[in-house]
């Protein structure tokens, strides 16, 4: 038991996630329309958390996803393996023309007053083809899984992915795993599925099976149709407004035991103020506010979630768990790519108040 969560003490996997795998082509500081080269990162909102928990925190993690038998798929599978994540794949054959495909994300980081830009090509995405029955969840959870995670981005990929999620969540709960869900609202994805009304109908049903909810006020309002705070919000770092929304969430979804989010005030693409907050059992735990120099902001929220989950899985008090998430999310924005390059020692040092003085 860690605070309000009944976490099973053992299992072959500490953490299992379900979601799509993507490649991100990052042109760094050059706008994509002017780029002559790009760096390839392997990502996925759900996978990022599994990769971080394995590579930085040393936990035993796994991903359930779609895989395609062409060179892009081979690249993705190699990176998943390199991060120490066990894979459960539904295999698809590429037809050499139209797919199915591994989705592509395109980005440039921006700098100063120039905002970062992210856009997608998810045409005939393999993960969107996943259906109920594609995974043997009884066998997967039969290994023993302590924590199961997915999110709203996967739910929005197609009309069939919510059914895959529902099936996986039922198996997770039957197997005694904690279930977490990152709302990750994406207007463009839901726009192709029936818009905001469809998003709220689907997400509301899924959240009824969730123990831990990750998402900011806007995600909650758009995904669940829950109204925002009545008072004026003085700052993006104001946790009081978040807590006011959370009270409405847990009133509607009493199964939710813990809600968490990052708090970010963007001064420029390169300079943020950063904090995080967790609500559990009527109590609020907030990390300090940090002035953060940002190299690559993509994946910072997943970095926070992985540090928080690590704290909870290892029995840390909530005050410590939120600081571990806050520290790891901050560190992740100082590296290129969507997944971690931090060490556990670095995370613990920052969570304890270490400075950026040179280490000799």
Backbone torsions as a table, in degrees:
resi	resn	phi	psi	omega
1	UNK	NA	130.3	174.9
2	UNK	-124.6	101.3	-177.2
3	UNK	61.1	-125.5	-175.9
4	UNK	-83.2	-0.9	-172.0
5	UNK	-105.4	131.3	176.6
6	UNK	-84.9	77.5	-177.1
7	UNK	-84.8	124.0	179.2
8	UNK	-64.1	142.4	-171.8
9	UNK	-72.8	-20.4	-176.9
10	UNK	-150.7	167.1	179.2
11	UNK	168.4	159.1	-180.0
12	UNK	-63.9	-34.3	177.5
13	UNK	-118.2	130.3	173.0
14	UNK	-73.0	-28.6	-170.1
15	UNK	-153.7	132.6	175.6
16	UNK	-131.2	134.7	177.1
17	UNK	-123.0	159.2	176.8
18	UNK	-127.4	123.8	179.9
19	UNK	177.4	173.7	179.1
20	UNK	-82.2	147.1	173.6
21	UNK	-102.4	138.8	-177.7
22	UNK	-135.5	162.8	166.6
23	UNK	-108.0	142.8	174.9
24	UNK	-112.6	123.2	174.4
25	UNK	-95.6	109.0	-171.5
26	UNK	-109.5	116.7	178.7
27	UNK	-91.2	13.2	174.7
28	UNK	59.5	-117.8	-174.2
29	UNK	-91.6	-2.7	-178.9
30	UNK	-94.1	128.4	175.9
31	UNK	-57.2	144.4	-173.1
32	UNK	-57.5	-36.2	-176.9
33	UNK	-68.8	-12.8	179.1
34	UNK	-113.5	4.6	-171.1
35	UNK	-75.4	148.9	172.7
36	UNK	-115.9	-9.3	176.7
37	UNK	-157.8	164.1	179.3
38	UNK	-147.1	151.2	173.2
39	UNK	-93.8	139.8	-178.8
40	UNK	-97.5	122.5	172.7
41	UNK	-115.7	143.3	173.3
42	UNK	-98.5	133.7	-170.3
43	UNK	-148.0	-172.4	-179.0
44	UNK	150.7	125.7	-173.0
45	UNK	-53.2	-39.0	-178.9
46	UNK	-81.7	-43.9	179.0
47	UNK	-58.9	-38.1	-178.1
48	UNK	-53.4	-39.8	-177.9
49	UNK	-67.5	-43.3	178.0
50	UNK	-62.5	-42.9	179.7
51	UNK	-62.9	-43.4	179.5
52	UNK	-63.6	-44.4	-178.5
53	UNK	-64.7	-31.3	177.4
54	UNK	-77.4	-54.6	-169.0
55	UNK	-73.3	-43.3	-178.8
56	UNK	-89.1	-44.2	-168.5
57	UNK	-99.6	-6.7	173.0
58	UNK	73.3	22.0	178.6
59	UNK	-89.8	163.4	-179.9
60	UNK	-92.0	111.5	-172.4
61	UNK	-126.2	162.2	-179.3
62	UNK	-147.7	157.3	176.5
63	UNK	-130.5	137.3	170.0
64	UNK	-107.1	124.7	-174.1
65	UNK	-160.0	-178.7	175.2
66	UNK	-96.1	145.0	177.5
67	UNK	-134.1	145.3	-177.0
68	UNK	-121.2	138.6	-173.4
69	UNK	-88.2	64.8	172.0
70	UNK	-142.0	172.7	-171.0
71	UNK	-56.6	-33.5	177.5
72	UNK	-64.2	-42.9	176.6
73	UNK	-61.5	-40.2	178.7
74	UNK	-62.8	-39.2	176.7
75	UNK	-62.1	-46.8	-178.8
76	UNK	-62.3	-46.4	-178.7
77	UNK	-61.0	-37.2	178.6
78	UNK	-65.2	-40.7	-179.6
79	UNK	-70.0	-37.1	176.4
80	UNK	-60.3	-46.9	179.2
81	UNK	-63.1	-40.1	-178.6
82	UNK	-63.7	-28.8	177.8
83	UNK	-83.5	1.3	176.0
84	UNK	80.8	20.1	-176.3
85	UNK	-98.6	126.0	174.8
86	UNK	-71.4	141.7	-176.3
87	UNK	-114.8	140.9	167.6
88	UNK	-122.5	103.9	-172.3
89	UNK	-110.1	140.5	160.9
90	UNK	-90.9	116.0	-173.9
91	UNK	-86.0	137.5	175.1
92	UNK	-124.1	144.5	176.9
93	UNK	-90.4	129.5	177.1
94	UNK	-83.4	134.5	-175.7
95	UNK	-87.3	1.2	178.3
96	UNK	84.4	-5.1	-179.0
97	UNK	-130.6	-66.5	-171.8
98	UNK	-104.1	-7.3	179.1
99	UNK	119.0	-153.6	3.3
100	UNK	-58.5	160.5	-173.5
101	UNK	-122.6	157.7	161.3
102	UNK	-81.9	127.2	-177.1
103	UNK	-62.7	151.7	179.5
104	UNK	-118.1	133.1	173.6
105	UNK	-111.5	134.5	179.2
106	UNK	-113.2	139.4	-177.3
107	UNK	-152.8	151.4	158.9
108	UNK	-131.0	149.9	-166.4
109	UNK	-80.8	-19.9	-173.0
110	UNK	69.1	171.7	176.7
111	UNK	-162.0	140.9	177.9
112	UNK	56.9	-121.9	-177.3
113	UNK	-80.2	-8.7	178.8
114	UNK	-91.4	115.4	-174.1
115	UNK	-72.2	152.2	171.6
116	UNK	-65.2	153.7	-179.4
117	UNK	-127.0	133.2	176.4
118	UNK	-133.6	131.1	172.6
119	UNK	-143.4	172.3	-165.3
120	UNK	-133.6	159.8	160.2
121	UNK	-133.5	103.7	-178.6
122	UNK	-112.1	25.4	-178.5
123	UNK	-63.4	127.5	179.1
124	UNK	49.7	48.1	-178.9
125	UNK	-71.2	131.5	-177.6
126	UNK	-59.6	-41.5	-177.9
127	UNK	-61.6	-29.5	179.4
128	UNK	-71.5	-16.3	-179.7
129	UNK	-86.4	-9.3	-177.8
130	UNK	-60.9	141.0	-178.2
131	UNK	-132.9	161.8	173.3
132	UNK	-55.0	133.4	-178.9
133	UNK	96.5	-7.1	-179.2
134	UNK	-73.4	-21.8	179.5
135	UNK	-120.6	142.9	174.8
136	UNK	-87.7	82.2	-174.9
137	UNK	-64.1	-32.8	178.7
138	UNK	-60.2	-43.5	178.5
139	UNK	-69.1	-42.1	-178.2
140	UNK	-63.7	-49.3	179.8
141	UNK	-74.6	-15.6	174.4
142	UNK	-65.2	-20.0	175.4
143	UNK	-68.3	-21.8	-173.0
144	UNK	95.0	106.6	-178.8
145	UNK	-124.3	125.8	-176.7
146	UNK	-85.2	-30.7	-173.8
147	UNK	-145.9	131.7	176.7
148	UNK	-117.9	137.4	-174.0
149	UNK	-138.1	139.8	169.8
150	UNK	-154.3	-162.1	-176.5
151	UNK	-169.3	177.6	-175.9
152	UNK	-68.2	-24.7	178.2
153	UNK	-66.0	-44.9	176.7
154	UNK	-64.9	-40.3	-179.9
155	UNK	-61.0	-28.5	-175.9
156	UNK	-86.9	-4.2	-173.1
157	UNK	-67.9	-34.0	-177.5
158	UNK	-162.2	179.9	177.2
159	UNK	-77.4	-12.5	-177.6
160	UNK	-99.8	-23.3	-175.8
161	UNK	-65.6	-32.2	175.0
162	UNK	-60.4	-33.9	178.1
163	UNK	-68.2	-36.5	176.3
164	UNK	-62.8	-42.7	178.7
165	UNK	-63.5	-45.3	-179.8
166	UNK	-59.5	-43.5	179.2
167	UNK	-63.3	-44.0	-179.4
168	UNK	-66.7	-41.1	179.4
169	UNK	-63.5	-39.2	178.6
170	UNK	-62.9	-42.3	178.1
171	UNK	-67.2	-37.1	178.7
172	UNK	-63.1	-45.9	-179.1
173	UNK	-66.2	-39.9	178.1
174	UNK	-64.2	-30.9	-179.8
175	UNK	-88.1	2.0	176.6
176	UNK	81.9	17.9	179.0
177	UNK	-86.7	144.7	167.3
178	UNK	-67.3	140.9	179.9
179	UNK	-114.2	123.1	176.1
180	UNK	-119.4	155.9	-174.7
181	UNK	-147.5	123.2	176.0
182	UNK	-97.8	119.0	-173.8
183	UNK	-59.0	-42.9	171.5
184	UNK	40.6	54.9	-176.7
185	UNK	-66.3	129.6	176.9
186	UNK	-127.6	108.4	-174.6
187	UNK	-61.3	-38.6	-177.9
188	UNK	-65.6	-40.9	180.0
189	UNK	-67.0	-46.3	-179.8
190	UNK	-69.0	-26.8	178.0
191	UNK	-59.9	-31.1	178.2
192	UNK	-82.7	-6.6	-175.2
193	UNK	-114.2	5.6	-179.8
194	UNK	119.4	4.7	172.6
195	UNK	80.6	-162.4	-172.5
196	UNK	-64.1	-36.2	179.6
197	UNK	-62.7	-41.5	177.9
198	UNK	-66.3	-41.1	178.5
199	UNK	-57.8	-45.3	-177.3
200	UNK	-69.4	-38.6	179.5
201	UNK	-65.0	-46.3	-178.2
202	UNK	-68.1	-49.1	-174.6
203	UNK	-66.1	-38.6	179.8
204	UNK	-60.5	-39.8	178.0
205	UNK	-67.4	-39.9	-179.4
206	UNK	-67.3	-40.4	-175.6
207	UNK	-66.8	-18.5	175.9
208	UNK	-65.0	-13.6	-179.7
209	UNK	-107.3	13.6	-168.0
210	UNK	-109.8	138.9	174.1
211	UNK	-94.3	-39.0	-174.6
212	UNK	-124.4	124.1	-177.9
213	UNK	-114.5	131.2	177.3
214	UNK	-116.1	129.9	178.8
215	UNK	164.4	148.6	178.9
216	UNK	-87.4	-178.7	-176.8
217	UNK	-58.4	-42.7	-178.4
218	UNK	-65.2	-43.4	176.5
219	UNK	-56.9	-44.9	-178.3
220	UNK	-63.6	-43.6	-178.9
221	UNK	-65.7	-44.9	-175.6
222	UNK	-77.0	-36.1	-176.9
223	UNK	-81.5	-33.9	-172.5
224	UNK	-116.0	-6.6	179.2
225	UNK	69.8	25.7	179.4
226	UNK	-95.1	129.0	-174.6
227	UNK	-66.6	153.9	-179.3
228	UNK	-77.6	-177.3	-178.9
229	UNK	-64.3	145.9	-178.1
230	UNK	-76.9	-33.6	179.5
231	UNK	-81.0	167.9	178.3
232	UNK	-77.7	130.9	179.0
233	UNK	-81.8	122.3	-174.9
234	UNK	-81.1	-24.9	-175.2
235	UNK	-159.4	153.0	174.4
236	UNK	-63.8	-15.9	-179.9
237	UNK	-97.1	9.3	-178.4
238	UNK	-81.5	103.9	-178.1
239	UNK	-72.7	-22.1	-177.0
240	UNK	-61.3	-38.8	179.7
241	UNK	-66.0	-39.2	177.8
242	UNK	-62.5	-44.7	-178.2
243	UNK	-63.2	-36.5	178.9
244	UNK	-61.8	-39.1	177.9
245	UNK	-70.6	-38.8	-178.5
246	UNK	-60.7	-38.7	179.8
247	UNK	-59.0	-34.8	176.6
248	UNK	-72.0	-36.2	179.5
249	UNK	-62.3	-51.6	-174.7
250	UNK	-72.7	-22.5	173.7
251	UNK	-67.3	-37.6	-179.3
252	UNK	-85.0	-31.2	-178.3
253	UNK	-125.8	78.5	-175.7
254	UNK	-65.5	-13.3	176.5
255	UNK	-70.6	-22.6	-178.3
256	UNK	-73.3	120.9	-175.8
257	UNK	-101.9	-20.9	-176.8
258	UNK	-150.3	136.5	178.0
259	UNK	-129.1	137.0	-175.3
260	UNK	-140.7	151.5	174.6
261	UNK	-158.5	158.5	167.9
262	UNK	-85.6	156.8	173.9
263	UNK	-122.2	124.1	-172.9
264	UNK	-137.1	129.2	173.3
265	UNK	-113.6	116.1	-173.7
266	UNK	-93.1	108.0	175.3
267	UNK	-83.5	-36.2	173.3
268	UNK	-159.8	174.6	178.4
269	UNK	-59.2	-27.0	-173.9
270	UNK	-101.9	-7.8	-173.7
271	UNK	-139.3	115.9	178.8
272	UNK	-123.1	160.1	163.6
273	UNK	-108.3	136.3	-162.6
274	UNK	-134.1	132.6	173.4
275	UNK	-149.9	-174.7	178.8
276	UNK	-158.3	156.0	-178.7
277	UNK	-144.2	144.5	175.9
278	UNK	-127.4	135.7	172.6
279	UNK	-111.0	132.9	176.2
280	UNK	-156.0	131.7	177.1
281	UNK	53.2	38.0	178.3
282	UNK	78.9	0.1	179.4
283	UNK	-107.8	148.5	179.6
284	UNK	-116.0	135.0	179.8
285	UNK	-125.4	115.8	-176.8
286	UNK	-117.0	137.3	174.9
287	UNK	-78.0	162.5	175.7
288	UNK	-62.9	167.7	174.1
289	UNK	-93.8	128.4	-177.4
290	UNK	-117.5	138.4	168.0
291	UNK	-82.2	120.6	-167.7
292	UNK	-120.4	121.6	172.1
293	UNK	-87.6	120.2	-169.1
294	UNK	-104.8	126.8	170.8
295	UNK	-90.4	-48.1	-175.5
296	UNK	-148.5	108.5	-171.8
297	UNK	-79.8	-15.7	-177.0
298	UNK	-64.0	129.3	178.2
299	UNK	93.9	-2.8	-179.0
300	UNK	-62.1	-39.8	178.1
301	UNK	-66.5	-39.4	175.8
302	UNK	-66.2	-33.5	175.8
303	UNK	-63.9	-40.6	175.5
304	UNK	-62.3	-47.5	-178.0
305	UNK	-59.5	-42.2	-177.8
306	UNK	-66.4	-40.5	177.1
307	UNK	-65.9	-39.9	176.8
308	UNK	-62.9	-47.6	-179.1
309	UNK	-62.6	-38.9	177.0
310	UNK	-58.9	-46.0	179.0
311	UNK	-58.9	-44.3	-179.0
312	UNK	-68.1	-40.8	-179.4
313	UNK	-67.5	-25.2	-179.4
314	UNK	-100.8	9.7	173.5
315	UNK	79.8	18.1	179.2
316	UNK	-70.3	148.6	172.5
317	UNK	-59.9	154.2	-177.3
318	UNK	-59.3	-36.0	178.2
319	UNK	-59.2	-40.2	179.2
320	UNK	-75.3	-40.2	-178.2
321	UNK	-60.8	-43.3	-179.0
322	UNK	-67.6	-33.9	177.9
323	UNK	-70.9	-34.9	175.6
324	UNK	-64.0	-42.5	176.9
325	UNK	-64.2	-45.4	179.1
326	UNK	-59.6	-44.8	-178.7
327	UNK	-67.5	-45.2	-178.5
328	UNK	-67.9	-39.4	176.6
329	UNK	-61.1	-40.4	178.0
330	UNK	-64.5	-46.4	180.0
331	UNK	-61.9	-38.1	-176.9
332	UNK	-61.5	-32.3	180.0
333	UNK	-73.6	-7.9	177.6
334	UNK	-93.0	-2.0	178.3
335	UNK	-112.1	151.4	171.0
336	UNK	-72.9	147.2	177.1
337	UNK	98.2	174.7	-172.3
338	UNK	-94.8	-17.1	-176.2
339	UNK	-117.0	167.3	-166.7
340	UNK	-71.9	150.9	165.2
341	UNK	-127.3	9.6	-177.6
342	UNK	-82.0	160.1	171.5
343	UNK	-104.4	157.6	177.8
344	UNK	-60.9	-36.3	178.7
345	UNK	-62.1	-39.9	177.6
346	UNK	-64.7	-41.4	-179.8
347	UNK	-63.8	-47.8	-179.2
348	UNK	-63.2	-38.1	-179.6
349	UNK	-64.7	-45.7	179.9
350	UNK	-67.0	-39.9	179.1
351	UNK	-62.4	-26.7	179.7
352	UNK	-91.6	0.1	174.4
353	UNK	104.1	17.0	-179.2
354	UNK	-67.4	154.4	178.1
355	UNK	-95.8	179.9	179.1
356	UNK	-96.2	21.9	176.6
357	UNK	-62.4	149.2	-177.2
358	UNK	-58.9	140.7	178.1
359	UNK	-102.6	122.7	-177.7
360	UNK	-118.5	NA	NA
